Amino acid sequence: MPLREHLVELRKRVFLAACGLVVGAIGGWLLFDPVFHALQEPLLNAAEARGASASVNFGGLASAFDMRLKVSFFLGAILTSPWWLFQLWAFVTPGLTRRERGYAVGFVGAAAPLFLAGSYLAWTTMPTAVRVMTDFIPEQATNLIDAQNYLSFVMRFVLAFGVAFVLPVIMVALNMAGVVRASTWAKGWRWAVMLAFVFAAVMTPTPDAITMVIMALPICGLYFIALGLCLLHDRRVDKARVAAGLPRLDGTMADEPAGTPASVHSEEPGPA
């Protein structure tokens, strides 16, 4: 597909995803009150357990309205995750056959629950994180926390882990689209593990290593599951191409070991 058509397709998918996000944000606006109380509950519970006072405050005249918009779009991103994940699939795989396009159901069916699972895992660690941070409040003191900073941090934390859990599914999608082979993902497994732990260390607000490991291990596990699926897909495709008398996707033939660099193939010189 030419670059111009790629850009047109990207604009189309971004527009459709944005429309779905706006619709979800309308629903999020209606659910703001219970969700707002749920978002600040870890802070209030942690402060109450220590016998201290803490509250979420809006420092500006328009802060409450601005925060309601942010929370609404946060909820919209979660509620419409199957829709914008489908748009991502449709952009990554525009040239697949009708049968392969049917894999979109499997992609969304796997990506949406993983996104929700990552978000839920992040949410379950928030009480511990907030408790650790509020332990520094002196006794008989009141912690007046800016609503913008606190709620924005919670929402970024939840969404970041949701997206991180979707990345392995995107790995499989790129592999099925023929963009990246499994051997490429396999070569970078050390970098993937390191980045998973770095990401967990940066995003996890608690200073203990146990929480970091708990957050990083699922990401690593999903990476290796995705790698295994990519290897199976490449093996199946190579087998079908060899049966049809075609070279493998890496350029090698049936009687040659897979992964042989194309540069080693050279014609024998003819008679002088």
C-alpha positions in Angstrom: 0.0 0.0 0.0 1.5 3.4 -0.9 2.3 5.9 1.8 -0.6 8.2 0.9 -3.1 5.4 1.3 -1.5 4.5 4.6 -2.0 8.0 5.8 -5.6 8.1 4.6 -6.3 4.8 6.4 -4.6 6.1 9.5 -6.8 9.3 9.5 -9.9 7.1 9.0 -9.1 4.8 11.9 -8.1 7.6 14.2 -11.4 9.4 13.4 -13.5 6.3 14.0 -11.6 5.6 17.3 -12.1 9.2 18.4 -15.8 9.0 17.7 -16.1 5.9 19.8 -14.1 7.5 22.6 -16.4 10.5 22.6 -19.4 8.3 22.8 -17.8 6.4 25.7 -16.9 9.7 27.4 -20.6 10.6 27.4 -21.3 7.5 29.4 -18.3 8.3 31.6 -19.7 11.7 32.3 -22.9 10.1 33.7 -20.8 7.7 35.8 -18.5 10.4 37.2 -19.8 10.5 40.8 -19.4 6.9 41.7 -16.1 6.6 39.9 -14.7 9.7 41.5 -15.5 8.3 44.9 -13.8 5.0 44.0 -10.7 6.8 42.7 -10.2 8.8 46.0 -11.2 5.9 48.2 -7.6 4.5 48.5 -6.4 7.8 49.7 -9.1 8.3 52.3 -8.8 4.7 53.6 -5.1 5.0 54.0 -5.3 8.3 55.9 -8.1 7.0 58.1 -6.1 3.9 59.0 -3.3 6.1 60.3 -5.6 8.4 62.1 -4.7 11.3 59.9 -6.8 13.5 57.6 -6.5 13.7 53.9 -8.8 15.2 51.2 -8.8 15.8 47.5 -9.1 19.5 46.7 -9.8 21.5 43.6 -7.6 24.5 43.6 -9.1 26.5 40.7 -12.5 27.7 39.6 -12.6 25.4 36.5 -10.6 22.5 38.1 -13.7 20.5 38.9 -15.0 20.8 35.4 -11.6 20.0 33.9 -11.3 17.0 36.2 -14.7 15.7 35.2 -13.8 15.8 31.6 -10.6 13.9 32.2 -12.3 11.2 34.2 -15.1 11.0 31.6 -12.5 10.3 28.8 -10.7 7.9 31.1 -13.9 5.9 31.5 -14.6 6.3 27.8 -11.2 4.7 27.0 -12.0 1.7 29.2 -15.6 1.3 28.1 -14.8 1.5 24.4 -11.5 -0.5 24.5 -12.9 -3.2 22.1 -13.8 -0.5 19.5 -10.5 1.4 19.4 -8.6 -1.9 19.6 -10.5 -3.1 16.5 -9.6 0.1 14.7 -5.9 -0.5 15.6 -6.2 -4.0 14.1 -7.9 -2.7 11.0 -5.1 -0.2 10.4 -2.3 -2.7 11.1 -3.8 -5.4 8.8 -5.5 -3.6 5.9 -4.2 -6.0 3.2 -5.1 -9.3 4.6 -7.5 -11.8 3.0 -11.1 -12.1 4.1 -10.2 -15.2 6.1 -7.4 -13.4 7.9 -9.6 -10.4 8.6 -11.8 -12.8 10.5 -8.9 -13.0 13.0 -10.0 -9.5 14.1 -12.6 -11.2 16.3 -9.8 -13.2 18.0 -7.6 -10.1 18.2 -10.3 -8.0 19.9 -11.4 -11.0 22.0 -7.9 -11.3 23.4 -6.8 -7.6 23.5 -9.9 -6.2 25.3 -9.8 -8.6 28.2 -6.0 -8.1 28.5 -6.4 -4.4 28.5 -9.0 -4.7 31.3 -6.8 -7.2 33.2 -3.8 -4.8 33.1 -6.0 -1.9 34.3 -7.4 -4.1 37.1 -3.9 -5.2 38.2 -2.8 -1.6 38.4 -5.9 -0.7 40.3 -5.4 -3.4 42.9 -1.9 -2.1 43.7 -3.1 1.5 44.1 -4.2 1.1 47.8 -0.7 -0.2 48.7 0.9 2.6 46.8 -1.2 5.2 48.4 -0.7 3.8 51.9 3.1 3.9 51.4 3.0 7.5 50.3 0.7 8.7 53.0 2.9 7.1 55.7 5.0 10.2 55.5 2.2 12.4 56.7 3.0 13.6 60.2 0.5 12.8 63.0 -2.2 15.3 63.6 -1.5 16.8 60.2 -3.9 17.2 57.2 -2.7 16.4 53.7 -4.5 18.6 51.2 -3.9 16.8 47.8 -4.6 18.6 44.5 -7.3 16.7 42.7 -5.6 17.3 39.3 -2.3 15.7 40.3 -3.7 12.8 42.3 -6.5 11.7 39.8 -4.3 12.2 36.8 -1.6 10.0 38.3 -4.1 7.3 39.1 -5.6 7.4 35.6 -2.2 7.3 33.9 -1.1 4.5 36.0 -4.2 2.4 35.2 -4.2 3.1 31.5 -0.4 2.5 31.2 -0.6 -1.0 32.5 -3.7 -1.7 30.4 -1.8 -0.7 27.2 1.2 -2.7 28.3 -0.9 -5.8 28.5 -2.1 -5.3 25.0 1.4 -5.0 23.4 1.9 -8.8 23.1 -1.3 -9.0 21.1 0.0 -6.3 18.8 3.2 -8.4 18.4 1.1 -11.3 17.1 -0.9 -8.9 14.8 2.3 -7.5 13.3 3.6 -11.1 12.8 0.4 -12.2 11.1 0.5 -9.2 8.9 4.0 -10.2 7.7 5.6 -7.0 9.1 7.8 -8.7 11.8 8.9 -12.3 11.9 9.1 -14.3 15.1 12.9 -14.6 14.8 13.0 -10.8 15.2 11.0 -10.8 18.4 13.1 -13.8 19.7 16.3 -11.9 19.2 15.1 -9.0 21.4 13.7 -11.1 24.3 16.4 -9.8 26.7 15.5 -6.2 25.8 11.9 -7.0 26.2 12.4 -8.4 29.7 14.6 -5.5 30.7 12.1 -3.0 29.4 9.2 -4.8 31.2 11.1 -4.4 34.6 12.1 -0.8 33.8 8.5 0.0 33.0 7.2 -1.6 36.1 9.8 0.2 38.2 9.0 3.6 36.8 5.2 3.1 36.8 4.9 1.4 40.2 4.8 4.2 42.8 5.9 2.0 45.7 9.6 1.7 46.6 9.5 -2.1 47.3 10.9 -4.6 44.7 8.1 -7.1 45.3 5.4 -4.9 43.8 7.7 -4.2 40.8 8.2 -7.9 40.2 4.5 -8.7 40.6 3.8 -6.1 37.9 6.6 -7.0 35.5 6.2 -10.8 35.5 2.7 -10.9 33.8 4.1 -8.6 31.1 7.1 -10.9 30.5 4.8 -13.9 30.5 2.5 -12.4 27.9 5.5 -11.5 25.8 6.8 -15.1 25.7 3.2 -16.4 25.0 3.0 -14.0 22.1 6.5 -15.1 20.9 5.3 -18.8 20.9 2.3 -17.9 18.9 4.4 -16.0 16.4 6.8 -19.0 16.0 3.8 -21.3 15.4 2.4 -19.0 12.8 5.7 -18.6 11.0 6.2 -22.4 11.0 2.8 -22.9 9.5 3.3 -20.3 6.8 6.7 -21.6 5.9 5.4 -25.1 5.6 2.6 -24.0 3.3 5.0 -22.1 1.1 7.4 -25.0 0.9 4.6 -27.3 -0.1 3.7 -24.9 -2.9 7.3 -24.8 -4.1 7.9 -21.3 -2.9 10.8 -20.1 -0.7 10.2 -19.5 3.0 9.5 -16.0 4.1 13.2 -15.6 5.1 14.2 -16.4 1.5 15.5 -20.0 2.1 14.3 -23.0 0.1 12.9 -26.4 1.4 16.3 -28.1 1.2 18.1 -25.3 3.1 18.1 -24.7 6.9 15.7 -22.0 7.9 17.4 -18.7 8.6 20.2 -19.1 6.1 21.2 -15.6 5.0 20.3 -14.8 1.4 23.8 -13.5 0.8 25.3 -17.0 1.0 23.4 -18.1 -2.1 25.5 -17.6 -5.2 25.5 -19.2 -8.6 28.5 -21.4 -9.5 30.6 -19.7 -12.2 30.1 -21.2 -15.6 32.8 -22.6 -17.9 35.1 -20.0 -19.2 
